[in-house]
Amino acid sequence: MSSDSNAKPLPFIYQFISGAVAGISELTVMYPLDVVKTRFQLEVTTPAAAAAGKQVEKYNGVIDCLKKIVKKEGFSRLYRGISSPMLMEAPKRATKFACNDQYQKIFKNLFHTNETTQKISIAAGASAGMTEAAVIVPFELIKIRMQDVKSSYLGPMDCLKKTIKNEGILGLYKGIESTMWRNALWNGGYFGVIFQVRNSMPVAKTKGQKTRNDLIAGAIGGTVGTMLNTPFDVVKSRIQSVDAVSSAVKKYNWSLPSLLVIYREEGFKALYKGFVPKVCRLAPGGSLMLVVFTGMMNFFRDLKYGH
């Protein structure tokens, strides 16, 4: 998520801080929608599951889900498990933004060009997403297990301890392959679309116009990224939610076989479970992140180089 490609470069520490502030801002505002998304994705809608009474709760949309969670579990449940992604935000965003810039340089050298093209934006974004996945998987796993309606963990540390005890350290990396797919598709779509939209819009001459362009580009980029990666996000949630103790037979392991299982048993729509809350979060969230990140980078650039 580079700011203006013609702007003066800044050291990594400034990207790290800007990325962390952007990520935490988005997370604080949008986290309840992430809880809703996870609840939808963990709903197994096969006839066998319904007959066995495994369908704990049925939600009829985002608002209905939010209302039922608050009514039956309390408002605080909307922020259950947030400490894990909060701890994840700084390394996650720093990895995403810094790696995206580094991969852009690598691909520019590879293709012998000084221009940031759309292809380079997509390739750099996807590569940064896969690198980011290696950093965030343990945090994501703890978050998913805390958000599950059936979760009995006392808190993130309890979840961490029990996961390591029952599944070993490598258990924290369950779902890494699906996370890499999910991140690569989202980042590739997000950065590629941002590049295209920014270039298609009138040149921004004021800060207000730049913010407007970032809001529009971030919203469209977030929507396209979500359309591309939701099936892999559903698979990731299913894989990470099941611990070693409760899973006699592991139904979901690798991404592509799991996609086929969900499609065969629950239909195509099941691959897009949680799409609406995900878009509701990531479209405005993508805009918010881009605006905050760009604003922070411009602030640091003014401090370092002057107006």
C-alpha positions, 0 to 999 in steps of 0.5 A: 500500500504505497502512498504516492509512487512519486513521493520521496521514500521513507525509512522502514520505521515510518512505514512500520508505524504508519501501517500499525496505526492504520491497521489498529484504527481499522480493527477497532472500528470494524472488529464486530463485523469480523466476529459476525463473518466468522460465525457465518463461516463456521455454520455447517449447513449440511442436512446431516449437521441439521439432523444431528443438532449441530447447528447452534444458531441460525443468523438471518443477516448481519444485523440479526447476528449482531443483535443475537450476539449482544442479546444472548452473549453480551456486547463484550462478545463482539470484541471477544478475542480482539487482543490477538489481532491487536497484537498481530496488527503491528507486525501484520501491517508492517510486513504487508506495507514494507514487503509490498514496497520491497517486492515492487523493487524486486519485480521492477528489477526483474522486468527491467523497469522503473515504472510501477505497472498494474502487473507489478502491483498485483505480483508485489501485493500477492507476494507480500500477502503470502509473506504476511501469512507466515507472520499472522497464522498463530494470531489468526488461529487464536482469534478464530477459536475465540470467536467461535460460538462454541468456544470455551476458552477463558481468554487468548492465553488460555487458548494459546496454552491449550493449543500448544499442549494438545497440538504442539507448537506446529498446531499454531500454524494450522491453516497456513496454506489456506491463509497464504491463498487467502492473503495472496488473492486479497492483496493481489486484488486490493493493490492491483485495483488501487493502482488501476482506480488511482490512475483512472481518476482525475489527478488530485490537486488538494489533500481533500481530493487525495483523500477522496481518491484514497477512499474510493480506491480503497473501497473498490480494492477491498470489495474486489479482494473480498470477492476473490478470497472469500472461499479460501477464508471460509476454508481457513476458518473451518480448518483453524476452528477445529482443535486436535481434541474435538476432531476425531476425523479431520474433514478440512485439511488442505484448501482445494480438497476442502473447497470441493467438500464444502461445495459438494456438501453445502453448495456454491453459496457456502463458499461465500459464507460471511461475504456480506459482513466481510465486504461491510468490513473490508470495503470501508475498512480498506478505505480507512486503512488507505487514508490513515496510512497515506496520512501518516506517511505524508505527516512523517514525510513533512517532518523529515523533508519539510513542506 
